[in-house]
Amino acid sequence: MKIDKTSLLNICLNNEIWQNRTVVEMVAVQKHHDDLLRSQLEALTEADKDYWSFKGNSRRECGHGMFQYPAMMVPQIAKTILEQACAVHPDIENVGDPFVGSGTIMTESMMHGLSFYGVDINPLAILLCRVKKGPFYINALKDKTMLLNSRIDGDGQDSIEVNFHNKDKWFTRDVQVSMSKIRRAIRKEGALWARRFFWVALAEAVRLTSNSRTSTFKLHTRTQQDIVDRVCDPIGMFKRALFRNIHHYEEQARTLSCSGQLARGHYKREVKISLADVRNAQELSNLDIIITSPPYGDNATTVPYGQYSYLPLQWIDLDDVERGLDTKYLDSTHEIDFRSLGGSRRLEKEELESLQDRSSAFKNYVQTLNDQPRDRIIRVAAFFRDLDNSLDPILKSLRPGGLMVWTLGNRKVGGKRVPLDCVLTELLQLQQAAMLCKLTRRISSKRMAFKNNIAETMSNETILVMRKAI
Ligand SMILES: C[S@@+](CC[C@H](N)C(=O)[O-])C[C@H]1O[C@@H](n2cnc3c(N)ncnc32)[C@H](O)[C@@H]1O
């Protein structure tokens, strides 16, 4: 039976099945959906040109407030995008984030009652997500916390639990003794879900009590005088982080429970988090929408997620993050960053040429760097080569006609702004993805590794909304 276009649109908008539709019919429906979504998102920007900045309204509640991971997405962006996308496509069920980080998109997807699939190369990010996805055994957690605290307080030993290169450079002996008490107490806990929860609080205490400055994500030792003068209380910091995290966890459990999303403390839908390099990831599949924020450049000159995570991971039982986790991840302070996008700067001439052939924005950018040290072009090109290599697996994981939302920042290298948004758009268009709209958000500040002539802070971010071809 052939149906007219208006009825077809109504059927699809009412979440009917797409089976037996011709491609022409599906394209017509999709165009209607595109127009609707675009006009909804643009209307928000027209009503308030700073809408996407969420100024004064970017509080991190529920699971979002549990740990300060670098360059976390503003939860309200994820929330608005999901609301708008689900209004046009009520049949959205599976959300994915191939650069999941601390799980902002995951937490928002759970709040919307959706299934979620996330990937990250950083074990600390995976630990955070695995804690935030539950189970939410709040009363048991409170009981276990009391037991844990009494174990810590009753521990009179002064032996050190961990050993790694430069341990004494990064931690004073007193801090090592206190951290060891916490670590011993956590390891005595029988339940994996509870140990993971405790490791997150320990990660925060490590960050705050190590000899590395907290003003930068990079590992950078404090002055000797500062180390001597500093009064730190690792156990107190750990307990405060734990207390605050329980509060956020409880808040999240309450919200999920009120919307009928919890069954005996477990989120009802599937949430799968994989430790993997997205370039080889096979974990994601059949996604309806991808919402993500990839790194904006190589970690060394943007945000060194790996260096940031290195010291906490030394104190965490890696088997609790993932059984059999490759300990080579912690061979050096640079290993995770080396494995991340743009980490290897070995670049073939053909790779550079291929990028230039496929992206005019990249080609133009490279020309502006011609009078600068070659290293700068290589650094940027190696990042784009890796990002490009991640697009195929990412697109394969998305169902035909699925949506993609990319939050991106155009940083400067050698004084020239790297057009990440334009290059990515061109590379995705080559894979038959189409642009729906491009939104801009102003950001007040974004902490970078360091400001120099390689990388500078950004004042804007772009949100690309695209759709994979049917
Ligand atoms: C901007 S952060 C994502 C932040 C996240 N949206 C949040 O709210 O926390 C980018 C993430 O990409 C991850 N990453 C970098 N290279 C990767 C790769 N090759 N495979 C998977 N994840 C990678 C980093 O570890 C980092 O967690």
Ligand as a Chemical Component Dictionary entry (heavy atoms), coordinates in Angstrom:
data_LIG
# 
_chem_comp.id                   LIG 
_chem_comp.type                 NON-POLYMER 
_chem_comp.pdbx_formal_charge   0 
_chem_comp.three_letter_code    LIG 
# 
loop_
_chem_comp_atom.comp_id 
_chem_comp_atom.atom_id 
_chem_comp_atom.alt_atom_id 
_chem_comp_atom.type_symbol 
_chem_comp_atom.charge 
_chem_comp_atom.model_Cartn_x 
_chem_comp_atom.model_Cartn_y 
_chem_comp_atom.model_Cartn_z 
_chem_comp_atom.pdbx_ordinal 
LIG C1  C1  C 0  36.986 16.264 26.179 1  
LIG S1  S1  S 1  37.263 14.752 26.993 2  
LIG C2  C2  C 0  35.626 14.143 27.178 3  
LIG C3  C3  C 0  34.965 14.767 28.378 4  
LIG C4  C4  C 0  33.556 14.238 28.612 5  
LIG N1  N1  N 0  32.637 14.744 27.628 6  
LIG C5  C5  C 0  33.110 14.639 30.012 7  
LIG O1  O1  O 0  32.107 15.333 30.158 8  
LIG O2  O2  O -1 33.802 14.273 30.952 9  
LIG C6  C6  C 0  37.958 13.740 25.757 10 
LIG C7  C7  C 0  38.199 12.291 26.167 11 
LIG O3  O3  O 0  38.705 11.596 25.016 12 
LIG C8  C8  C 0  39.520 10.535 25.499 13 
LIG N2  N2  N 0  40.346 10.010 24.400 14 
LIG C9  C9  C 0  41.447 10.547 23.807 15 
LIG N3  N3  N 0  41.911 9.742  22.855 16 
LIG C10 C10 C 0  41.085 8.661  22.811 17 
LIG C11 C11 C 0  41.051 7.479  22.029 18 
LIG N4  N4  N 0  41.959 7.239  21.089 19 
LIG N5  N5  N 0  40.065 6.582  22.266 20 
LIG C12 C12 C 0  39.123 6.809  23.220 21 
LIG N6  N6  N 0  39.132 7.911  24.011 22 
LIG C13 C13 C 0  40.086 8.827  23.802 23 
LIG C14 C14 C 0  40.300 11.195 26.635 24 
LIG O4  O4  O 0  40.825 10.213 27.505 25 
LIG C15 C15 C 0  39.220 12.072 27.276 26 
LIG O5  O5  O 0  38.626 11.418 28.355 27 
# 
loop_
_chem_comp_bond.comp_id 
_chem_comp_bond.atom_id_1 
_chem_comp_bond.atom_id_2 
_chem_comp_bond.value_order 
_chem_comp_bond.pdbx_ordinal 
LIG C1  S1  SING 1  
LIG S1  C2  SING 2  
LIG S1  C6  SING 3  
LIG C2  C3  SING 4  
LIG C3  C4  SING 5  
LIG C4  N1  SING 6  
LIG C4  C5  SING 7  
LIG C5  O1  DOUB 8  
LIG C5  O2  SING 9  
LIG C6  C7  SING 10 
LIG C7  O3  SING 11 
LIG C7  C15 SING 12 
LIG O3  C8  SING 13 
LIG C8  N2  SING 14 
LIG C8  C14 SING 15 
LIG N2  C9  SING 16 
LIG N2  C13 SING 17 
LIG C9  N3  DOUB 18 
LIG N3  C10 SING 19 
LIG C10 C11 SING 20 
LIG C10 C13 DOUB 21 
LIG C11 N4  SING 22 
LIG C11 N5  DOUB 23 
LIG N5  C12 SING 24 
LIG C12 N6  DOUB 25 
LIG N6  C13 SING 26 
LIG C14 O4  SING 27 
LIG C14 C15 SING 28 
LIG C15 O5  SING 29 
# 
